[in-house]
């Protein structure tokens, strides 16, 4: 599954920053491929307003 960071980290909570760092998303526009499992879906559920799931 591919995820893309569409909003900046500026103004987000420390928890959201940790989740984005764990997903490997550092800059807006970056796309990262992650495994499709329950752990990743839980992390995506924490920051759905900041990322876009491509596939």
PyMOL Python script that loads the backbone (N, CA, C, O; Angstrom):
from pymol import cmd

cmd.read_pdbstr("""\
ATOM      1  N   UNK A   1       0.855  -1.152   0.000  1.00  0.00           N
ATOM      2  CA  UNK A   1       0.000   0.000   0.000  1.00  0.00           C
ATOM      3  C   UNK A   1       0.913   1.230   0.000  1.00  0.00           C
ATOM      4  O   UNK A   1       1.913   1.264   0.717  1.00  0.00           O
ATOM      5  N   UNK A   2       0.570   2.224  -0.795  1.00  0.00           N
ATOM      6  CA  UNK A   2       1.352   3.443  -0.880  1.00  0.00           C
ATOM      7  C   UNK A   2       0.615   4.571  -0.178  1.00  0.00           C
ATOM      8  O   UNK A   2      -0.598   4.725  -0.318  1.00  0.00           O
ATOM      9  N   UNK A   3       1.376   5.363   0.586  1.00  0.00           N
ATOM     10  CA  UNK A   3       0.810   6.507   1.269  1.00  0.00           C
ATOM     11  C   UNK A   3       1.619   7.750   0.908  1.00  0.00           C
ATOM     12  O   UNK A   3       2.824   7.678   0.669  1.00  0.00           O
ATOM     13  N   UNK A   4       0.937   8.881   0.875  1.00  0.00           N
ATOM     14  CA  UNK A   4       1.570  10.136   0.490  1.00  0.00           C
ATOM     15  C   UNK A   4       1.247  11.194   1.538  1.00  0.00           C
ATOM     16  O   UNK A   4       0.097  11.329   1.957  1.00  0.00           O
ATOM     17  N   UNK A   5       2.259  11.940   1.960  1.00  0.00           N
ATOM     18  CA  UNK A   5       2.062  13.029   2.903  1.00  0.00           C
ATOM     19  C   UNK A   5       1.584  14.247   2.123  1.00  0.00           C
ATOM     20  O   UNK A   5       2.287  14.729   1.235  1.00  0.00           O
ATOM     21  N   UNK A   6       0.394  14.749   2.447  1.00  0.00           N
ATOM     22  CA  UNK A   6      -0.172  15.876   1.706  1.00  0.00           C
ATOM     23  C   UNK A   6      -0.185  17.168   2.513  1.00  0.00           C
ATOM     24  O   UNK A   6      -0.407  18.238   1.947  1.00  0.00           O
ATOM     25  N   UNK A   7       0.046  17.095   3.823  1.00  0.00           N
ATOM     26  CA  UNK A   7       0.104  18.296   4.660  1.00  0.00           C
ATOM     27  C   UNK A   7       1.385  18.272   5.481  1.00  0.00           C
ATOM     28  O   UNK A   7       1.934  17.210   5.776  1.00  0.00           O
ATOM     29  N   UNK A   8       1.845  19.452   5.839  1.00  0.00           N
ATOM     30  CA  UNK A   8       3.072  19.597   6.603  1.00  0.00           C
ATOM     31  C   UNK A   8       2.875  19.175   8.064  1.00  0.00           C
ATOM     32  O   UNK A   8       1.754  19.113   8.568  1.00  0.00           O
ATOM     33  N   UNK A   9       4.000  18.889   8.722  1.00  0.00           N
ATOM     34  CA  UNK A   9       3.986  18.551  10.146  1.00  0.00           C
ATOM     35  C   UNK A   9       3.709  19.764  11.015  1.00  0.00           C
ATOM     36  O   UNK A   9       3.396  19.611  12.196  1.00  0.00           O
ATOM     37  N   UNK A  10       3.815  20.968  10.460  1.00  0.00           N
ATOM     38  CA  UNK A  10       3.682  22.193  11.252  1.00  0.00           C
ATOM     39  C   UNK A  10       2.299  22.253  11.891  1.00  0.00           C
ATOM     40  O   UNK A  10       1.282  22.139  11.207  1.00  0.00           O
ATOM     41  N   UNK A  11       2.274  22.432  13.199  1.00  0.00           N
ATOM     42  CA  UNK A  11       1.026  22.568  13.930  1.00  0.00           C
ATOM     43  C   UNK A  11       0.406  21.267  14.393  1.00  0.00           C
ATOM     44  O   UNK A  11      -0.647  21.290  15.029  1.00  0.00           O
ATOM     45  N   UNK A  12       1.018  20.138  14.098  1.00  0.00           N
ATOM     46  CA  UNK A  12       0.425  18.869  14.541  1.00  0.00           C
ATOM     47  C   UNK A  12       0.953  18.505  15.931  1.00  0.00           C
ATOM     48  O   UNK A  12       1.946  19.061  16.401  1.00  0.00           O
ATOM     49  N   UNK A  13       0.281  17.580  16.562  1.00  0.00           N
ATOM     50  CA  UNK A  13       0.641  17.193  17.923  1.00  0.00           C
ATOM     51  C   UNK A  13       1.891  16.305  17.918  1.00  0.00           C
ATOM     52  O   UNK A  13       2.237  15.730  16.886  1.00  0.00           O
ATOM     53  N   UNK A  14       2.562  16.192  19.057  1.00  0.00           N
ATOM     54  CA  UNK A  14       3.745  15.322  19.142  1.00  0.00           C
ATOM     55  C   UNK A  14       3.441  13.863  18.800  1.00  0.00           C
ATOM     56  O   UNK A  14       4.277  13.173  18.216  1.00  0.00           O
ATOM     57  N   UNK A  15       2.247  13.396  19.164  1.00  0.00           N
ATOM     58  CA  UNK A  15       1.873  12.015  18.833  1.00  0.00           C
ATOM     59  C   UNK A  15       1.800  11.825  17.320  1.00  0.00           C
ATOM     60  O   UNK A  15       2.283  10.826  16.786  1.00  0.00           O
ATOM     61  N   UNK A  16       1.194  12.789  16.639  1.00  0.00           N
ATOM     62  CA  UNK A  16       1.088  12.712  15.187  1.00  0.00           C
ATOM     63  C   UNK A  16       2.469  12.781  14.534  1.00  0.00           C
ATOM     64  O   UNK A  16       2.710  12.108  13.532  1.00  0.00           O
ATOM     65  N   UNK A  17       3.371  13.579  15.086  1.00  0.00           N
ATOM     66  CA  UNK A  17       4.738  13.657  14.567  1.00  0.00           C
ATOM     67  C   UNK A  17       5.444  12.310  14.680  1.00  0.00           C
ATOM     68  O   UNK A  17       6.145  11.884  13.761  1.00  0.00           O
ATOM     69  N   UNK A  18       5.249  11.644  15.822  1.00  0.00           N
ATOM     70  CA  UNK A  18       5.877  10.323  16.010  1.00  0.00           C
ATOM     71  C   UNK A  18       5.338   9.307  15.016  1.00  0.00           C
ATOM     72  O   UNK A  18       6.094   8.494  14.485  1.00  0.00           O
ATOM     73  N   UNK A  19       4.035   9.350  14.763  1.00  0.00           N
ATOM     74  CA  UNK A  19       3.417   8.421  13.810  1.00  0.00           C
ATOM     75  C   UNK A  19       3.951   8.672  12.405  1.00  0.00           C
ATOM     76  O   UNK A  19       4.290   7.723  11.698  1.00  0.00           O
ATOM     77  N   UNK A  20       4.031   9.925  11.991  1.00  0.00           N
ATOM     78  CA  UNK A  20       4.541  10.250  10.658  1.00  0.00           C
ATOM     79  C   UNK A  20       6.000   9.838  10.516  1.00  0.00           C
ATOM     80  O   UNK A  20       6.407   9.357   9.459  1.00  0.00           O
ATOM     81  N   UNK A  21       6.789  10.020  11.566  1.00  0.00           N
ATOM     82  CA  UNK A  21       8.189   9.600  11.524  1.00  0.00           C
ATOM     83  C   UNK A  21       8.290   8.084  11.414  1.00  0.00           C
ATOM     84  O   UNK A  21       9.139   7.568  10.687  1.00  0.00           O
ATOM     85  N   UNK A  22       7.434   7.373  12.128  1.00  0.00           N
ATOM     86  CA  UNK A  22       7.439   5.909  12.074  1.00  0.00           C
ATOM     87  C   UNK A  22       7.006   5.396  10.698  1.00  0.00           C
ATOM     88  O   UNK A  22       7.462   4.345  10.248  1.00  0.00           O
ATOM     89  N   UNK A  23       6.124   6.144  10.039  1.00  0.00           N
ATOM     90  CA  UNK A  23       5.707   5.773   8.688  1.00  0.00           C
ATOM     91  C   UNK A  23       6.769   6.120   7.650  1.00  0.00           C
ATOM     92  O   UNK A  23       6.710   5.646   6.515  1.00  0.00           O
ATOM     93  N   UNK A  24       7.738   6.944   8.037  1.00  0.00           N
ATOM     94  CA  UNK A  24       8.807   7.320   7.125  1.00  0.00           C
ATOM     95  C   UNK A  24       8.474   8.491   6.227  1.00  0.00           C
ATOM     96  O   UNK A  24       9.102   8.675   5.184  1.00  0.00           O
ATOM     97  N   UNK A  25       7.490   9.287   6.622  1.00  0.00           N
ATOM     98  CA  UNK A  25       7.081  10.446   5.826  1.00  0.00           C
ATOM     99  C   UNK A  25       7.677  11.707   6.438  1.00  0.00           C
ATOM    100  O   UNK A  25       7.311  12.100   7.545  1.00  0.00           O
ATOM    101  N   UNK A  26       8.596  12.338   5.712  1.00  0.00           N
ATOM    102  CA  UNK A  26       9.283  13.500   6.259  1.00  0.00           C
ATOM    103  C   UNK A  26       8.861  14.806   5.618  1.00  0.00           C
ATOM    104  O   UNK A  26       8.768  15.823   6.305  1.00  0.00           O
ATOM    105  N   UNK A  27       8.603  14.804   4.316  1.00  0.00           N
ATOM    106  CA  UNK A  27       8.256  16.048   3.623  1.00  0.00           C
ATOM    107  C   UNK A  27       6.972  15.858   2.824  1.00  0.00           C
ATOM    108  O   UNK A  27       6.708  14.764   2.324  1.00  0.00           O
ATOM    109  N   UNK A  28       6.176  16.911   2.702  1.00  0.00           N
ATOM    110  CA  UNK A  28       4.952  16.820   1.892  1.00  0.00           C
ATOM    111  C   UNK A  28       5.279  16.437   0.450  1.00  0.00           C
ATOM    112  O   UNK A  28       6.263  16.898  -0.129  1.00  0.00           O
ATOM    113  N   UNK A  29       4.432  15.589  -0.107  1.00  0.00           N
ATOM    114  CA  UNK A  29       4.623  15.137  -1.477  1.00  0.00           C
ATOM    115  C   UNK A  29       5.374  13.827  -1.579  1.00  0.00           C
ATOM    116  O   UNK A  29       5.409  13.219  -2.649  1.00  0.00           O
ATOM    117  N   UNK A  30       5.972  13.381  -0.497  1.00  0.00           N
ATOM    118  CA  UNK A  30       6.725  12.130  -0.505  1.00  0.00           C
ATOM    119  C   UNK A  30       5.766  10.943  -0.455  1.00  0.00           C
ATOM    120  O   UNK A  30       4.748  10.972   0.237  1.00  0.00           O
ATOM    121  N   UNK A  31       6.114   9.908  -1.201  1.00  0.00           N
ATOM    122  CA  UNK A  31       5.311   8.690  -1.231  1.00  0.00           C
ATOM    123  C   UNK A  31       6.146   7.561  -0.636  1.00  0.00           C
ATOM    124  O   UNK A  31       7.329   7.421  -0.946  1.00  0.00           O
ATOM    125  N   UNK A  32       5.529   6.769   0.207  1.00  0.00           N
ATOM    126  CA  UNK A  32       6.207   5.657   0.864  1.00  0.00           C
ATOM    127  C   UNK A  32       5.349   4.410   0.714  1.00  0.00           C
ATOM    128  O   UNK A  32       4.126   4.475   0.840  1.00  0.00           O
ATOM    129  N   UNK A  33       5.976   3.289   0.451  1.00  0.00           N
ATOM    130  CA  UNK A  33       5.248   2.033   0.359  1.00  0.00           C
ATOM    131  C   UNK A  33       5.386   1.290   1.686  1.00  0.00           C
ATOM    132  O   UNK A  33       6.495   1.077   2.177  1.00  0.00           O
ATOM    133  N   UNK A  34       4.251   0.898   2.257  1.00  0.00           N
ATOM    134  CA  UNK A  34       4.227   0.182   3.532  1.00  0.00           C
ATOM    135  C   UNK A  34       3.393  -1.087   3.373  1.00  0.00           C
ATOM    136  O   UNK A  34       2.584  -1.211   2.453  1.00  0.00           O
ATOM    137  N   UNK A  35       3.612  -2.018   4.288  1.00  0.00           N
ATOM    138  CA  UNK A  35       2.834  -3.256   4.273  1.00  0.00           C
ATOM    139  C   UNK A  35       1.391  -2.966   4.673  1.00  0.00           C
ATOM    140  O   UNK A  35       1.127  -2.075   5.482  1.00  0.00           O
ATOM    141  N   UNK A  36       0.478  -3.713   4.109  1.00  0.00           N
ATOM    142  CA  UNK A  36      -0.940  -3.550   4.441  1.00  0.00           C
ATOM    143  C   UNK A  36      -1.286  -4.528   5.559  1.00  0.00           C
ATOM    144  O   UNK A  36      -1.668  -5.672   5.309  1.00  0.00           O
ATOM    145  N   UNK A  37      -1.144  -4.051   6.805  1.00  0.00           N
ATOM    146  CA  UNK A  37      -1.508  -4.889   7.947  1.00  0.00           C
ATOM    147  C   UNK A  37      -2.203  -4.019   8.996  1.00  0.00           C
ATOM    148  O   UNK A  37      -2.340  -2.809   8.817  1.00  0.00           O
ATOM    149  N   UNK A  38      -2.626  -4.626  10.054  1.00  0.00           N
ATOM    150  CA  UNK A  38      -3.408  -3.918  11.071  1.00  0.00           C
ATOM    151  C   UNK A  38      -2.614  -2.802  11.742  1.00  0.00           C
ATOM    152  O   UNK A  38      -3.177  -1.755  12.059  1.00  0.00           O
ATOM    153  N   UNK A  39      -1.332  -3.004  11.960  1.00  0.00           N
ATOM    154  CA  UNK A  39      -0.507  -1.990  12.611  1.00  0.00           C
ATOM    155  C   UNK A  39      -0.420  -0.732  11.751  1.00  0.00           C
ATOM    156  O   UNK A  39      -0.569   0.381  12.254  1.00  0.00           O
ATOM    157  N   UNK A  40      -0.182  -0.909  10.476  1.00  0.00           N
ATOM    158  CA  UNK A  40      -0.079   0.242   9.577  1.00  0.00           C
ATOM    159  C   UNK A  40      -1.418   0.957   9.424  1.00  0.00           C
ATOM    160  O   UNK A  40      -1.464   2.186   9.365  1.00  0.00           O
ATOM    161  N   UNK A  41      -2.502   0.195   9.359  1.00  0.00           N
ATOM    162  CA  UNK A  41      -3.827   0.815   9.247  1.00  0.00           C
ATOM    163  C   UNK A  41      -4.161   1.615  10.505  1.00  0.00           C
ATOM    164  O   UNK A  41      -4.817   2.653  10.422  1.00  0.00           O
ATOM    165  N   UNK A  42      -3.717   1.140  11.663  1.00  0.00           N
ATOM    166  CA  UNK A  42      -3.916   1.881  12.905  1.00  0.00           C
ATOM    167  C   UNK A  42      -3.140   3.180  12.912  1.00  0.00           C
ATOM    168  O   UNK A  42      -3.639   4.199  13.387  1.00  0.00           O
ATOM    169  N   UNK A  43      -1.917   3.156  12.386  1.00  0.00           N
ATOM    170  CA  UNK A  43      -1.103   4.364  12.313  1.00  0.00           C
ATOM    171  C   UNK A  43      -1.718   5.366  11.335  1.00  0.00           C
ATOM    172  O   UNK A  43      -1.721   6.571  11.586  1.00  0.00           O
ATOM    173  N   UNK A  44      -2.233   4.856  10.227  1.00  0.00           N
ATOM    174  CA  UNK A  44      -2.879   5.721   9.235  1.00  0.00           C
ATOM    175  C   UNK A  44      -4.135   6.348   9.825  1.00  0.00           C
ATOM    176  O   UNK A  44      -4.476   7.482   9.488  1.00  0.00           O
ATOM    177  N   UNK A  45      -4.827   5.626  10.700  1.00  0.00           N
ATOM    178  CA  UNK A  45      -6.055   6.142  11.311  1.00  0.00           C
ATOM    179  C   UNK A  45      -5.781   7.303  12.256  1.00  0.00           C
ATOM    180  O   UNK A  45      -6.691   8.076  12.554  1.00  0.00           O
ATOM    181  N   UNK A  46      -4.545   7.442  12.734  1.00  0.00           N
ATOM    182  CA  UNK A  46      -4.196   8.539  13.635  1.00  0.00           C
ATOM    183  C   UNK A  46      -4.045   9.855  12.860  1.00  0.00           C
ATOM    184  O   UNK A  46      -4.329  10.925  13.397  1.00  0.00           O
ATOM    185  N   UNK A  47      -3.597   9.778  11.597  1.00  0.00           N
ATOM    186  CA  UNK A  47      -3.333  10.992  10.817  1.00  0.00           C
ATOM    187  C   UNK A  47      -4.029  10.966   9.453  1.00  0.00           C
ATOM    188  O   UNK A  47      -3.376  11.229   8.444  1.00  0.00           O
ATOM    189  N   UNK A  48      -5.325  10.661   9.386  1.00  0.00           N
ATOM    190  CA  UNK A  48      -5.973  10.561   8.068  1.00  0.00           C
ATOM    191  C   UNK A  48      -6.097  11.898   7.357  1.00  0.00           C
ATOM    192  O   UNK A  48      -6.202  11.939   6.131  1.00  0.00           O
ATOM    193  N   UNK A  49      -6.087  12.992   8.110  1.00  0.00           N
ATOM    194  CA  UNK A  49      -6.223  14.330   7.528  1.00  0.00           C
ATOM    195  C   UNK A  49      -4.916  14.834   6.934  1.00  0.00           C
ATOM    196  O   UNK A  49      -4.904  15.862   6.257  1.00  0.00           O
ATOM    197  N   UNK A  50      -3.823  14.132   7.173  1.00  0.00           N
ATOM    198  CA  UNK A  50      -2.517  14.577   6.695  1.00  0.00           C
ATOM    199  C   UNK A  50      -1.951  13.728   5.570  1.00  0.00           C
ATOM    200  O   UNK A  50      -1.010  14.142   4.892  1.00  0.00           O
ATOM    201  N   UNK A  51      -2.512  12.548   5.366  1.00  0.00           N
ATOM    202  CA  UNK A  51      -1.975  11.648   4.355  1.00  0.00           C
ATOM    203  C   UNK A  51      -3.054  11.232   3.368  1.00  0.00           C
ATOM    204  O   UNK A  51      -4.247  11.421   3.605  1.00  0.00           O
ATOM    205  N   UNK A  52      -2.612  10.667   2.272  1.00  0.00           N
ATOM    206  CA  UNK A  52      -3.505  10.141   1.246  1.00  0.00           C
ATOM    207  C   UNK A  52      -3.051   8.722   0.935  1.00  0.00           C
ATOM    208  O   UNK A  52      -1.875   8.485   0.656  1.00  0.00           O
ATOM    209  N   UNK A  53      -3.981   7.789   0.984  1.00  0.00           N
ATOM    210  CA  UNK A  53      -3.655   6.395   0.655  1.00  0.00           C
ATOM    211  C   UNK A  53      -3.868   6.227  -0.840  1.00  0.00           C
ATOM    212  O   UNK A  53      -4.970   6.433  -1.347  1.00  0.00           O
ATOM    213  N   UNK A  54      -2.795   5.846  -1.548  1.00  0.00           N
ATOM    214  CA  UNK A  54      -2.852   5.735  -2.997  1.00  0.00           C
ATOM    215  C   UNK A  54      -3.343   4.350  -3.405  1.00  0.00           C
ATOM    216  O   UNK A  54      -4.240   4.226  -4.238  1.00  0.00           O
ATOM    217  N   UNK A  55      -2.761   3.319  -2.824  1.00  0.00           N
ATOM    218  CA  UNK A  55      -3.217   1.955  -3.157  1.00  0.00           C
ATOM    219  C   UNK A  55      -2.925   1.002  -2.035  1.00  0.00           C
ATOM    220  O   UNK A  55      -3.237  -0.185  -2.135  1.00  0.00           O
TER     221      UNK A  55
END
""", "prot")
cmd.dss("prot")
cmd.show_as("cartoon", "prot")
cmd.util.cbc("prot")
cmd.orient("prot")
